[in-house]
């Protein structure tokens, strides 16, 4: 994906942005309103990362569905460019959103378009 892995950030991005994630996301982004991505979708522009721990009231975390009723921590990681953001819960892809500095600072899965892969 990237020509040279020079930092831990590059390695993290490469590990999470698998071909399946990129392919599925590109399909969904192509269907979205063009105004959401004024420069189109360019995976190589995804060069920034922010990661935090967040507690959820279920073992399913942000994914919903059936999970045990136990407080569970998930590592939420956002990989972003000036146009788009990708959200991962632990190492599992969650979804995308248009870039927002506020959303980078306070990661809220409900603000991301859920994209199952």
Secondary structure, 3 states (H helix, E strand, C coil): CCCCCCCHHHHHHHHHCCHHHHHHHHHHHHHCCHHHCCCCCCHHHCCEEEEEEEEECCCCHHHCCCCCCCCEEEEEEEEECCCEEEEEECCEEEEEEECCHHHHHCCCHHHCEECCC
